[in-house]
Amino acid sequence: MDGFNRSCVLALLASLHGTCVSAAPHPALPVDKTAFINQLLEQMTPEEKVGQLRQRFTSSEMPEPEVLQTIAAGNTGAMFGAAGRAVLRTLQDAAVKHSRLKIPLFFSYDVIHGHRTIFPISLGLASSWDMDAIALSGRIAAKEASSDGMDMTFAPMVDISRDPRWGRISEGFGEDTYLVSRIAGVMTKAFQGESPSSPDSIMACVKHFALYGAVEGGRDYNSIDMSMVRMYQDYLPPYRAAIDAGAGSLMTALTTLNGVPATANTWLLQDLLRRDWGFKGLTLSDHGAVAELIEHGVARDGQDAARLAIRAGINMSMSDTYYGQALPGLLRSGEVSEQALDNAVRHVLNAKYDMGLFDDPYRRIGMASDDPTDAHAESRLHRAQAREVARKTLVLLKNRDHTLPLKKQGTIALIGPLAKNPVDILGSWHALGQASQSVTVYDGLKNALGNTATLLYAKGANITEDKSSFDRLADGKIDIDSRSFMQMREEALKIAWRSDVIVAVLGESRGMSHEGASRTNLNLPGRQSELLSALKATGKPLVLVVMNGRPLTIGGEHDLADAVLETWFSGTEGGNAIADVLVGDYNPSGKLPITFPRSVGQIPTYYNHLNTGRPLTAGESALYKSQYFDLLDSPLYPFGYGLSYTDFSLSDITLSTQRLMTDESLDASVTVKNTGARDGETVVQLYIQDISASISRPVKELKGFQKIMLKAGEERTLHFTVNEQDLKFYNSSLEYAAEPGEFNLQIGLDSQNVKQQRFEWQCDLCDTAI
């Protein structure tokens, strides 16, 4: 094949016509990347430069002739949506064999929580609070995606969200700035490995910059209006964490921020991102976002949209129309400067260089002779790792009278529309994951029980009775049973009466927690709650297994069930992982990364809120206090909550000092004991409250955690270090600093049930007149 390596590039730069043939990949390019890119830029026509800024879509099928012609003409810089080495090779051939300068394409895909082996959705991964497990999922995803020719993933998605009505909350890692920031760095490094140029690595594209998860009303694509203090304190840190971890690219949000769309936001993309944060990587628009500037009402037409976007700092337009159509004319008229165009092109070429594509355009595609015979072969999956990670993400929310784990004997009734559902268990954005290779809950229980118990199954109900609502969803495919609810319920009750225990697997379809899938209520859809009530009436022990992509308002179902297990959408090996927990082969250790409200009317509800001047205090009169009079003010399940099949106790906190000075550290220690009869893991969480400051501060903030395994009866003393950095916040002047005063330090197994000690921080260099 015609290669495109250093010798070819140098030859092409000297003589732009002709063919350069290489027999073997060349060693790495010169370390002076800037000189190399500048030299290449000098040879490019304005049309070729514009072409590099266009990212186009094509399906995984053989590309259309028009697409190949456009690439060969030098009018495309990258492709997304295509998958499979053969089709990518054809596309790359068009670039490096037939275009004038033979600049390689890069290929992107939505590898969010796995590529072929699907791991739990991001909200599930966050429930593990296990950075090693999360890193493992990202590293395997990168290896699988790169082996299919992918160079970049549109992940991690690190948008903080406190509104579970938003469908894309399933793509993110929850509500907490500290936890999401930790995961953002871990996932970025997992995707990119030693270097984004490594053949088994893919470049991370952190998204969506910025504040996409704060859309008004939880309605996708809606606007955001937010104070600068809250933005800096709560919502921006995860993006910064991913960038600090080396993310090579960044995708902007589809939304407006304080009236300015992110795609045209010069402050966001240049002042904050480039100047203040020092980001050197590639910026991409989201799908069609440049064109959407017209609908946002800030661009008159396509030409104006292209002008606004490139001047704001959008280097590459995804699913582009107007960069290709308008930029050449804007350049000739002087409305877009040559420098602005060159800066954007330079970032695209830099990214390709960093991915190793100038050294070898087929670095991840490989040779045709090495293509897998069966792209979906079992040998390409990582089942053992997927099962291990998935088990860590499951959260036990209730276990009355030790209903769980199930005994491997007698008769178990497995009921529900998600119990034998191989597609929905994969969740949204499940890349190239195959339903035919996923393990359902039914499959998992059959595997776990073997011949020791009888497993009976009935669907019981459809996920929803309203098929028309699914037609409005991006991932709206759903299997609707033609039988009536009464018929399905009666079938379920028949096997329930014959059983010793009932396991009901209820929840959402994957399409209900997806892009464009916002909801106005968070109840179980359809008639699933009616089914659960009917099953409860049998008097048999009742286990509720919830499968979902967002917090649901399942207070009534919580009361009906004897045990509740949150499983999210747990991926390829989800059924085996769920069964492992149900039968006690694995002791659940997950903790919620997001608050579950009692009612949609409580939203937004999150643990690290500001106090009011009239807080509701237990044991005191509720008159004229901040509350809902018709519902408990507390959440259904708090942030950080999760049970185990064993019990853990915490000692009181011991502080090394109660007066912390500048440049000193405080040690907070607590003894954790497994007081139950089983070995188990738990997550010990550290929170801090700034009692009095120049602005109102949250009632508590997560500042650290440790996940530990303790054998039955074992105890261990844990140490947490606190210093000035942990006390800093953005004040009203957007200065990031700590202020002297008193602080509450809390340690607990969730955000509500904590031990507490108080300490004072003093700063001899600070102005104490706050």
C-alpha distance (Angstrom), angle and dihedral (degrees) to the residues before:
residue distance angle dihedral
M1 . . .
D2 3.81 . .
G3 3.77 106.5 .
F4 3.78 127.8 -158.4
N5 3.76 110.9 -143.0
R6 3.75 138.0 138.4
S7 3.79 97.2 -73.2
C8 3.79 90.6 48.8
V9 3.78 92.5 49.0
L10 3.80 93.0 50.5
A11 3.76 90.7 47.6
L12 3.77 91.3 49.6
L13 3.76 92.2 49.2
A14 3.80 89.1 54.6
S15 3.77 95.1 44.0
L16 3.77 117.1 17.7
H17 3.78 96.8 -163.0
G18 3.76 130.2 66.8
T19 3.75 135.7 45.2
C20 3.78 127.9 -70.2
V21 3.77 115.0 -154.6
S22 3.78 122.3 -168.9
A23 3.75 124.5 -169.3
A24 3.79 96.5 -159.9
P25 3.81 139.4 11.3
H26 3.78 113.7 -83.2
P27 3.81 123.9 -129.0
A28 3.80 118.6 -94.4
L29 3.79 118.9 -54.7
P30 3.83 121.7 -105.4
V31 3.77 114.0 -69.2
D32 3.81 89.9 -124.5
K33 3.76 93.7 90.1
T34 3.81 93.5 165.4
A35 3.81 93.9 58.3
F36 3.79 91.2 46.9
I37 3.82 93.5 50.4
N38 3.79 93.5 44.0
Q39 3.79 91.2 51.5
L40 3.79 90.6 50.4
L41 3.79 91.4 48.0
E42 3.79 91.1 54.9
Q43 3.80 89.8 61.0
M44 3.80 96.4 50.8
T45 3.77 126.5 99.6
P46 3.81 118.6 -136.5
E47 3.81 89.3 -105.9
E48 3.80 91.9 52.9
K49 3.79 90.1 49.2
V50 3.78 91.4 52.1
G51 3.80 89.3 48.0
Q52 3.80 90.3 59.5
L53 3.81 89.6 59.1
R54 3.81 94.0 58.6
Q55 3.80 122.3 92.7
R56 3.77 111.0 -170.7
F57 3.79 134.2 -166.9
T58 3.76 127.6 -125.7
S59 3.78 130.0 164.1
S60 3.78 125.9 -113.3
E61 3.81 88.8 -100.3
M62 3.78 121.5 92.0
P63 3.83 105.6 -64.2
E64 3.78 122.0 -107.6
P65 3.81 118.4 -101.4
E66 3.80 89.6 -115.7
V67 3.81 90.4 59.8
L68 3.79 92.3 50.7
Q69 3.81 91.2 47.2
T70 3.80 91.0 51.5
I71 3.79 91.3 50.7
A72 3.80 92.5 46.9
A73 3.80 89.2 51.5
G74 3.81 89.4 57.6
N75 3.79 93.8 -112.4
T76 3.81 99.4 123.8
G77 3.78 130.0 63.8
A78 3.79 102.0 -179.0
M79 3.78 143.2 2.4
F80 3.78 132.9 -143.1
G81 3.78 134.5 -174.2
A82 3.78 96.9 38.8
A83 3.80 118.3 111.5
G84 3.77 133.5 -176.3
R85 3.76 129.7 60.9
A86 3.80 96.7 -107.8
V87 3.80 95.2 56.9
L88 3.81 92.5 42.1
R89 3.79 90.5 49.9
T90 3.79 89.8 54.1
L91 3.78 90.9 50.8
Q92 3.80 93.0 46.5
D93 3.79 90.6 48.0
A94 3.80 88.6 58.2
A95 3.80 89.6 55.4
V96 3.79 103.3 41.0
K97 3.81 100.1 31.9
H98 3.79 102.5 36.0
S99 3.82 111.2 24.5
R100 3.81 118.6 90.7
L101 3.82 98.2 -116.0
K102 3.80 94.8 25.2
I103 3.80 93.9 -136.4
P104 3.82 108.2 173.1
L105 3.78 125.1 -119.0
F106 3.77 123.7 -127.5
F107 3.80 121.8 -139.5
S108 3.80 126.2 -139.1
Y109 3.79 134.8 -169.9
D110 3.79 139.8 173.6
V111 3.79 98.3 -99.9
I112 3.79 96.9 163.7
H113 3.81 107.1 148.3
G114 3.76 102.9 0.2
H115 3.78 138.6 -26.7
R116 3.80 110.1 -134.3
T117 3.78 96.2 -14.5
I118 3.80 102.4 55.9
F119 3.79 117.9 -147.4
P120 3.81 124.9 -165.6
I121 3.79 115.9 -65.9
S122 3.79 115.4 -88.1
L123 3.80 93.5 -97.0
G124 3.80 87.0 54.4
L125 3.81 93.3 48.2
A126 3.80 88.8 53.2
S127 3.82 88.7 53.7
S128 3.79 89.0 66.7
W129 3.82 92.1 64.0
D130 3.80 81.1 -158.1
M131 3.80 112.5 127.8
D132 3.81 93.0 -170.6
A133 3.80 92.0 54.6
I134 3.80 91.8 46.5
A135 3.80 91.0 48.8
L136 3.80 90.5 49.8
S137 3.81 91.2 54.5
G138 3.80 91.2 51.1
R139 3.79 94.9 45.9
I140 3.80 92.9 50.5
A141 3.80 90.6 46.5
A142 3.81 89.4 52.7
K143 3.80 92.8 49.1
E144 3.79 93.1 49.0
A145 3.81 94.6 44.1
S146 3.80 93.7 46.7
S147 3.81 90.0 49.2
D148 3.80 86.3 58.4
G149 3.80 91.5 51.9
M150 3.81 100.4 -97.9
D151 3.81 118.8 148.2
M152 3.80 101.1 -179.0
T153 3.79 139.9 26.1
F154 3.79 125.6 -152.8
A155 3.80 90.4 -128.8
P156 2.95 163.6 145.4
M157 3.79 96.9 49.8
V158 3.81 103.0 -157.0
D159 3.80 102.0 171.2
I160 3.79 111.3 144.2
S161 3.78 109.7 -132.0
R162 3.78 131.2 -177.2
D163 3.79 96.8 173.4
P164 3.81 115.1 82.0
R165 3.78 91.2 -169.3
W166 3.82 85.5 79.4
G167 3.80 109.4 93.9
R168 3.79 95.0 -149.5
I169 3.78 91.3 61.4
S170 3.81 84.2 94.2
E171 3.82 89.2 65.9
G172 3.79 94.3 55.4
F173 3.78 135.6 67.1
G174 3.78 101.4 -113.8
E175 3.76 142.5 -96.7
D176 3.80 105.2 -49.2
T177 3.80 123.9 94.4
Y178 3.80 96.3 -153.5
L179 3.80 97.0 47.1
V180 3.81 94.6 43.5
S181 3.80 91.2 47.3
R182 3.80 90.8 52.9
I183 3.80 91.1 50.2
A184 3.83 92.5 44.6
G185 3.79 90.4 60.4
V186 3.79 93.5 43.3
M187 3.80 94.9 50.4
T188 3.79 93.4 45.1
K189 3.79 91.5 54.3
A190 3.80 91.7 43.5
F191 3.80 92.7 54.5
Q192 3.79 94.8 44.3
G193 3.79 98.1 38.7
E194 3.79 116.1 -177.0
S195 3.80 89.1 -17.5
P196 3.81 137.1 -15.7
S197 3.81 85.3 -117.0
S198 3.80 92.4 64.9
P199 3.82 112.1 109.9
D200 3.82 91.1 -126.1
S201 3.81 94.7 47.9
I202 3.79 133.6 81.7
M203 3.78 128.3 -158.0
A204 3.80 115.3 -104.1
C205 3.80 117.4 -128.8
V206 3.79 105.5 -163.3
K207 3.80 113.9 -149.4
H208 3.00 157.5 -116.1
F209 3.78 105.8 3.9
A210 2.90 106.9 -137.3
L211 3.80 141.3 14.8
Y212 3.82 95.8 -45.8
G213 3.82 90.0 149.5
A214 3.81 91.8 62.2
V215 3.82 96.0 67.4
E216 3.79 113.4 149.5
G217 3.78 114.5 -97.0
G218 3.81 90.8 3.1
R219 3.81 86.7 -85.0
D220 3.78 112.9 148.2
Y221 3.83 117.4 -112.8
N222 3.80 90.1 12.7
S223 3.80 124.3 137.2
I224 3.81 130.1 -88.6
D225 3.77 126.4 -144.3
M226 3.78 114.1 -178.9
S227 3.79 141.3 156.2
M228 3.79 116.9 -105.9
V229 3.81 91.8 -121.9
R230 3.80 93.6 56.6
M231 3.79 90.9 42.7
Y232 3.81 93.4 53.6
Q233 3.79 95.5 38.8
D234 3.79 102.8 43.3
Y235 3.79 113.8 12.3
L236 3.81 110.1 33.3
P237 3.84 102.4 51.9
P238 3.85 97.2 78.5
Y239 3.81 92.0 56.8
R240 3.79 89.5 48.7
A241 3.80 90.6 49.0
A242 3.81 91.6 54.6
I243 3.79 91.3 47.9
D244 3.80 91.7 47.9
A245 3.81 87.1 52.0
G246 3.79 88.7 58.5
A247 3.81 105.4 -96.2
G248 3.80 105.9 178.5
S249 3.78 97.0 -153.8
L250 3.77 142.7 22.5
M251 3.80 133.8 -154.7
T252 3.77 122.5 -147.8
A253 3.78 125.2 -131.4
L254 3.80 124.6 -102.2
T255 3.79 90.2 -130.0
T256 3.78 141.5 83.8
L257 3.79 120.5 -106.8
N258 3.78 113.9 -152.7
G259 3.79 89.5 -23.0
V260 3.81 99.3 -44.8
P261 3.83 120.6 98.1
A262 3.80 111.7 -123.3
T263 3.82 89.7 -125.7
A264 3.82 90.3 62.1
N265 3.79 98.6 31.8
T266 3.80 109.3 122.6
W267 3.79 93.0 178.2
L268 3.79 91.8 53.7
L269 3.81 98.1 43.7
Q270 3.77 102.3 34.0
D271 3.79 111.7 19.4
L272 3.79 97.9 38.6
L273 3.80 104.4 24.1
R274 3.80 102.7 35.9
R275 3.81 104.4 23.7
D276 3.81 104.1 32.8
W277 3.81 100.0 29.9
G278 3.79 97.7 31.6
F279 3.80 95.3 -132.7
K280 3.81 110.6 178.3
G281 3.80 99.3 177.9
L282 3.78 138.1 96.1
T283 3.81 124.0 -70.0
L284 3.80 120.0 -151.4
S285 3.75 130.8 -172.5
D286 3.77 117.9 -128.5
H287 3.80 119.1 -108.7
G288 3.81 109.6 -49.3
A289 3.81 92.5 -19.7
V290 3.81 95.3 137.7
A291 3.80 90.8 58.4
E292 3.80 90.2 45.6
L293 3.82 90.5 65.1
I294 3.80 84.8 83.2
E295 3.81 92.5 57.8
H296 3.80 90.0 44.5
G297 3.79 86.0 60.9
V298 3.80 99.0 -122.3
A299 3.82 98.4 100.2
R300 3.80 125.4 57.5
D301 3.80 95.3 -153.5
G302 3.79 143.2 -22.6
Q303 3.78 93.6 -70.4
D304 3.80 91.1 52.9
A305 3.83 90.6 46.7
A306 3.80 92.4 53.6
R307 3.80 91.0 47.4
L308 3.79 93.5 50.7
A309 3.80 94.2 46.1
I310 3.80 98.8 49.0
R311 3.79 93.3 42.8
A312 3.80 89.8 50.1
G313 3.80 90.8 53.4
I314 3.82 109.5 -93.8
N315 3.80 103.3 149.4
M316 3.79 98.1 -176.8
S317 3.80 130.2 26.3
M318 3.80 114.9 -143.9
S319 3.80 115.4 -140.2
D320 3.76 85.9 3.0
T321 3.77 129.2 -157.0
Y322 3.78 108.2 147.5
Y323 3.80 102.3 42.5
G324 3.79 88.1 59.9
Q325 3.78 94.7 42.6
A326 3.79 102.2 38.9
L327 3.80 111.9 26.0
P328 3.82 97.6 74.8
G329 3.81 90.4 55.2
L330 3.80 92.9 42.7
L331 3.77 88.9 52.9
R332 3.83 92.6 51.0
S333 3.81 92.0 48.2
G334 3.79 92.9 48.4
E335 3.80 93.9 -120.4
V336 3.79 87.5 119.3
S337 3.77 115.8 37.3
E338 3.77 124.9 -132.4
Q339 3.78 87.7 -122.7
A340 3.83 91.8 57.2
L341 3.79 90.5 49.9
D342 3.82 93.1 46.5
N343 3.80 91.9 48.8
A344 3.78 91.0 54.6
V345 3.81 93.2 46.1
R346 3.80 90.7 47.6
H347 3.81 90.7 57.3
V348 3.81 90.8 50.9
L349 3.79 92.8 49.1
N350 3.80 91.4 44.7
A351 3.79 89.7 55.0
K352 3.81 91.4 50.6
Y353 3.79 89.6 49.0
D354 3.82 90.9 49.4
M355 3.81 90.1 50.4
G356 3.80 89.0 55.4
L357 3.79 93.8 -117.1
F358 3.80 96.8 130.4
D359 3.78 87.7 55.7
D360 3.81 92.3 47.7
P361 3.82 122.6 -4.1
Y362 3.81 88.9 -165.4
R363 3.81 93.6 50.4
R364 3.80 93.1 126.0
I365 3.80 100.1 18.8
G366 3.79 94.2 59.8
M367 3.77 126.6 -173.9
A368 3.79 123.6 -41.7
S369 3.79 90.6 -120.7
D370 3.80 88.8 63.3
D371 3.81 96.8 50.0
P372 3.81 114.1 123.9
T373 3.78 113.7 -102.4
D374 3.81 89.1 -136.4
A375 3.80 115.0 27.2
H376 3.82 89.5 -161.3
A377 3.80 95.8 48.7
E378 3.80 116.8 147.2
S379 3.79 88.9 -126.0
R380 3.81 89.3 68.1
L381 3.82 92.7 60.9
H382 3.80 129.5 88.3
R383 3.78 100.2 -147.1
A384 3.80 100.2 159.0
Q385 3.81 92.2 54.1
A386 3.81 92.6 44.9
R387 3.79 91.2 52.5
E388 3.80 93.2 47.7
V389 3.80 93.3 49.2
A390 3.81 93.5 44.2
R391 3.82 92.5 53.5
K392 3.82 89.4 57.0
T393 3.81 92.3 54.9
L394 3.82 98.3 57.0
V395 3.80 115.2 104.9
L396 3.80 122.7 -153.3
L397 3.80 105.8 -146.3
K398 3.79 101.0 174.0
N399 3.79 137.1 8.4
R400 3.78 112.1 171.9
D401 3.79 114.8 -168.2
H402 3.82 91.3 -7.8
T403 3.81 93.2 -70.7
L404 3.78 86.3 163.5
P405 2.93 138.0 90.6
L406 3.78 97.2 54.1
K407 3.77 119.0 -129.7
K408 3.79 113.9 -114.7
Q409 3.76 91.8 -125.8
G410 3.78 142.6 70.8
T411 3.80 122.2 28.2
I412 3.80 125.7 -39.6
A413 3.81 122.6 -166.4
L414 3.80 112.7 -148.2
I415 3.79 109.9 -164.6
G416 3.77 136.8 170.5
P417 3.81 144.7 76.4
L418 3.81 91.5 -93.8
A419 3.81 97.6 46.3
K420 3.79 95.3 87.3
N421 3.79 99.0 22.0
P422 3.84 113.8 125.3
V423 3.81 97.0 -179.0
D424 3.79 105.9 47.5
I425 3.80 93.3 48.9
L426 3.82 86.7 68.4
G427 3.81 92.2 62.8
S428 3.79 129.1 -152.2
W429 3.80 122.8 -35.0
H430 3.78 92.4 19.2
A431 3.80 92.9 165.3
L432 3.82 110.0 -154.1
G433 3.79 95.4 -15.9
Q434 3.79 111.6 139.2
A435 3.79 123.1 -138.6
S436 3.79 88.1 -149.0
Q437 3.80 88.7 63.8
S438 3.79 98.7 44.5
V439 3.79 123.3 103.2
T440 3.81 114.5 -130.3
V441 3.79 124.9 -151.0
Y442 3.79 87.9 -105.3
D443 3.81 90.9 53.1
G444 3.79 91.2 46.7
L445 3.80 94.6 51.0
K446 3.79 91.6 46.3
N447 3.80 88.3 53.3
A448 3.80 93.3 46.4
L449 3.81 97.1 45.4
G450 3.78 99.3 40.9
N451 3.81 108.2 171.4
T452 3.81 95.0 -28.4
A453 3.81 96.2 90.3
T454 3.80 140.6 17.9
L455 3.81 116.9 -111.1
L456 3.82 118.1 -159.4
Y457 3.82 123.0 -172.0
A458 3.81 137.7 -159.8
K459 3.79 130.1 161.2
G460 3.80 93.8 -137.0
A461 3.80 97.0 -173.0
N462 3.77 143.8 -0.7
I463 3.79 118.3 -99.3
T464 3.77 86.0 -115.2
E465 3.76 137.1 -3.6
D466 3.81 91.5 -148.1
K467 3.79 106.0 85.2
S468 3.81 91.4 168.6
S469 3.81 92.1 67.5
F470 3.79 90.0 58.2
D471 3.77 91.1 56.6
R472 3.81 86.7 68.1
L473 3.82 93.9 57.3
A474 3.79 127.7 92.0
D475 3.80 90.5 -133.3
G476 3.77 96.5 32.8
K477 3.78 101.3 146.9
I478 3.78 110.0 127.1
D479 3.77 136.0 159.8
I480 3.79 109.2 -125.0
D481 3.80 114.8 -167.0
S482 3.79 109.6 -134.9
R483 3.79 92.9 -142.0
S484 3.79 119.5 99.2
F485 3.77 120.7 -102.7
M486 3.81 89.3 -112.8
Q487 3.80 91.4 56.8
M488 3.80 93.7 48.0
R489 3.80 92.9 44.9
E490 3.79 92.1 51.3
E491 3.78 90.9 50.8
A492 3.81 89.6 50.9
L493 3.79 92.9 48.3
K494 3.79 91.8 52.4
I495 3.79 92.6 59.6
A496 3.82 91.5 38.5
W497 3.80 91.0 59.6
R498 3.81 89.7 51.3
S499 3.80 93.7 51.2
D500 3.79 136.2 84.9
V501 3.80 93.8 -143.4
I502 3.81 135.5 10.8
V503 3.80 125.3 -137.4
A504 3.82 112.2 -166.9
V505 3.82 116.5 -166.6
L506 3.80 106.9 -161.0
G507 3.78 137.8 155.5
E508 3.78 141.9 86.9
S509 3.76 136.8 -26.4
R510 3.80 114.6 -110.9
G511 3.82 87.8 -111.6
M512 3.79 91.3 61.0
S513 3.82 91.0 64.7
H514 3.77 100.8 46.0
E515 3.77 142.5 95.7
G516 3.78 109.5 -54.5
A517 3.82 91.7 14.2
S518 3.77 104.9 114.1
R519 3.80 118.7 157.9
T520 3.79 133.1 -151.7
N521 3.79 93.6 -154.0
L522 3.77 130.5 33.9
N523 3.79 100.5 -153.5
L524 3.77 121.8 123.4
P525 3.82 103.0 -80.2
G526 3.76 124.7 -117.5
R527 3.80 119.3 0.8
Q528 3.78 97.4 -40.0
S529 3.80 92.9 117.7
E530 3.80 89.9 54.5
L531 3.78 88.6 52.5
L532 3.81 90.9 52.0
S533 3.80 91.3 50.0
A534 3.79 90.7 51.8
L535 3.80 91.0 49.8
K536 3.81 90.7 49.1
A537 3.80 89.5 55.7
T538 3.81 90.0 66.0
G539 3.79 88.7 70.4
K540 3.80 91.3 -132.4
P541 3.83 119.9 135.5
L542 3.79 105.3 -86.0
V543 3.80 126.3 -150.8
L544 3.79 119.1 -170.3
V545 3.81 116.0 -154.7
V546 3.79 109.3 -168.7
M547 3.82 120.5 -153.8
N548 3.78 113.0 -172.0
G549 3.79 147.5 123.6
R550 3.79 99.6 -130.1
P551 3.81 140.6 27.1
L552 3.79 110.4 -73.4
T553 3.79 129.2 -157.0
I554 3.80 95.8 -115.5
G555 3.80 99.8 150.6
G556 3.80 92.5 127.0
E557 3.78 91.9 46.6
H558 3.80 89.7 48.1
D559 3.79 89.1 56.9
L560 3.81 92.9 48.0
A561 3.79 96.9 48.2
D562 3.78 126.0 74.5
A563 3.80 90.7 -151.0
V564 3.81 132.6 17.7
L565 3.81 124.2 -161.9
E566 3.80 120.2 -172.8
T567 3.81 109.1 -149.3
W568 3.85 103.9 163.9
F569 3.82 109.4 -163.2
S570 3.78 99.2 -43.7
G571 3.79 103.8 -170.7
T572 3.78 139.1 -134.6
E573 3.80 95.2 -18.6
G574 3.80 94.6 32.1
G575 3.79 96.0 117.9
N576 3.79 93.6 53.4
A577 3.81 91.6 45.6
I578 3.81 92.5 49.9
A579 3.80 91.3 47.1
D580 3.82 90.3 49.5
V581 3.80 88.8 59.3
L582 3.80 96.5 39.7
V583 3.81 93.6 55.3
G584 3.79 95.1 38.4
D585 3.79 99.4 -110.4
Y586 3.80 85.4 124.7
N587 3.80 126.4 32.3
P588 3.84 109.6 -134.9
S589 3.80 116.0 -117.6
G590 3.81 105.6 166.5
K591 3.81 122.3 128.9
L592 3.79 126.4 -160.1
P593 3.82 115.4 -100.8
I594 3.78 89.6 -165.2
T595 3.80 138.2 40.7
F596 3.81 120.7 -104.9
P597 3.83 111.6 -141.5
R598 3.78 123.7 -144.1
S599 3.79 90.4 -137.7
V600 3.77 137.4 10.1
G601 3.80 85.5 -118.9
Q602 3.82 90.1 71.4
I603 3.79 93.6 60.8
P604 2.94 125.1 153.6
T605 3.77 92.7 45.6
Y606 3.79 118.9 156.9
Y607 3.78 134.0 152.0
N608 3.83 100.5 -119.9
H609 3.78 97.7 57.8
L610 3.79 125.5 141.3
N611 3.75 118.6 -99.3
T612 3.79 122.9 -115.0
G613 3.77 128.4 -133.3
R614 3.78 87.3 -108.6
P615 3.79 107.5 40.6
L616 3.77 120.1 178.5
T617 3.80 106.9 -111.2
A618 3.80 123.3 -165.0
G619 3.79 113.0 -111.2
E620 3.80 94.0 20.5
S621 3.79 131.9 98.0
A622 3.79 113.2 -79.3
L623 3.81 93.4 -150.8
Y624 3.82 112.3 126.4
K625 3.79 92.6 -2.6
S626 3.80 129.8 131.5
Q627 3.79 103.0 -88.6
Y628 3.79 149.0 105.7
F629 3.79 105.7 -102.3
D630 3.80 92.9 -154.1
L631 3.81 98.7 51.1
L632 3.77 140.1 32.0
D633 3.78 111.0 -89.8
S634 3.80 93.5 -136.8
P635 3.81 123.0 89.2
L636 3.78 123.3 -105.1
Y637 3.82 89.7 -119.1
P638 3.81 120.4 6.5
F639 3.78 128.0 -135.1
G640 3.80 111.3 -82.4
Y641 3.80 93.7 22.7
G642 3.78 124.4 141.7
L643 3.80 136.7 133.2
S644 3.79 133.9 -139.7
Y645 3.79 137.4 -153.6
T646 3.78 85.7 -108.9
D647 3.81 131.9 48.0
F648 3.79 130.5 -115.7
S649 3.77 130.5 -159.9
L650 3.80 129.9 -161.3
S651 3.79 126.3 -149.2
D652 3.77 122.2 -139.6
I653 3.80 115.1 -77.6
T654 3.79 120.2 -96.2
L655 3.81 117.3 -155.3
S656 3.79 122.3 -158.9
T657 3.79 87.9 -142.8
Q658 3.77 137.6 -1.2
R659 3.79 92.7 -148.8
L660 3.78 115.6 61.1
M661 3.80 119.2 -167.3
T662 3.80 132.3 -161.7
D663 3.82 113.6 -72.9
E664 3.80 90.7 13.5
S665 3.78 130.9 111.0
L666 3.78 130.7 -139.2
D667 3.79 121.5 -144.7
A668 3.79 116.4 -145.6
S669 3.79 113.9 -170.0
V670 3.78 132.5 -174.2
T671 3.79 132.5 174.7
V672 3.79 116.0 -128.6
K673 3.79 119.4 -161.6
N674 3.78 131.1 -171.1
T675 3.78 99.6 -137.2
G676 3.80 95.6 176.2
A677 3.77 134.7 83.5
R678 3.83 98.8 -105.5
D679 3.78 134.9 67.1
G680 3.77 111.4 -110.9
E681 3.79 150.1 159.1
T682 3.77 127.9 -121.0
V683 3.78 137.9 175.2
V684 3.80 116.7 -122.0
Q685 3.80 109.8 -156.0
L686 3.80 131.1 -156.3
Y687 3.81 120.6 -152.0
I688 3.81 131.2 179.8
Q689 3.78 130.3 -160.7
D690 3.80 122.6 -161.9
I691 3.80 100.3 -144.7
S692 3.81 100.1 -163.4
A693 3.79 126.5 12.3
S694 3.80 142.8 147.9
I695 3.81 89.1 -88.0
S696 3.78 130.6 25.6
R697 3.79 110.1 -82.6
P698 3.84 131.3 -157.0
V699 3.78 120.3 -83.6
K700 3.82 86.1 -115.7
E701 3.80 140.2 -16.5
L702 3.78 130.7 -153.8
K703 3.81 109.3 -114.6
G704 3.79 103.0 164.6
F705 3.80 146.2 -8.9
Q706 3.77 140.2 -170.6
K707 3.79 126.4 -155.9
I708 3.79 111.2 -150.6
M709 3.80 138.5 177.6
L710 3.79 117.5 -138.6
K711 3.77 127.5 -177.2
A712 3.80 118.2 -132.8
G713 3.80 107.4 -70.7
E714 3.81 93.7 8.5
E715 3.79 121.5 130.5
R716 3.79 131.4 -167.7
T717 3.78 135.1 -174.7
L718 3.77 113.5 -129.6
H719 3.78 125.3 -159.4
F720 3.79 127.1 -151.7
T721 3.79 122.0 -170.2
V722 3.80 119.8 -144.3
N723 3.78 124.8 -172.5
E724 3.78 140.3 159.2
Q725 3.81 92.1 -75.6
D726 3.81 90.4 63.2
L727 3.81 90.4 55.7
K728 3.79 98.2 51.7
F729 3.78 124.3 111.2
Y730 3.80 139.7 161.9
N731 3.77 110.6 -90.7
S732 3.80 126.7 -157.4
S733 3.81 90.1 -78.9
L734 3.84 90.7 51.9
E735 3.79 90.5 -112.2
Y736 3.79 111.8 148.5
A737 3.79 105.2 -137.9
A738 3.78 144.9 123.1
E739 3.76 120.6 -112.8
P740 3.81 124.0 -145.4
G741 3.76 116.1 -107.3
E742 3.79 145.1 83.3
F743 3.78 125.9 -39.5
N744 3.79 135.3 -170.3
L745 3.78 114.5 -135.3
Q746 3.79 115.0 -158.8
I747 3.79 131.6 -173.4
G748 3.79 123.3 -173.5
L749 3.77 148.3 135.6
D750 3.80 90.4 -103.6
S751 3.79 136.1 8.1
Q752 3.80 95.8 -90.8
N753 3.81 107.4 42.3
V754 3.78 104.1 58.7
K755 3.77 143.9 146.4
Q756 3.80 114.7 -127.8
Q757 3.79 141.4 -153.5
R758 3.80 130.4 170.9
F759 3.78 128.9 -133.7
E760 3.79 137.1 171.8
W761 3.79 127.6 -130.2
Q762 3.79 116.9 -150.8
C763 3.78 126.4 -170.5
D764 3.79 118.0 -166.0
L765 3.82 90.5 -169.5
C766 3.79 95.7 49.9
D767 3.76 131.7 93.1
T768 3.80 100.9 -113.6
A769 3.80 93.5 -164.5
I770 3.78 97.1 97.7
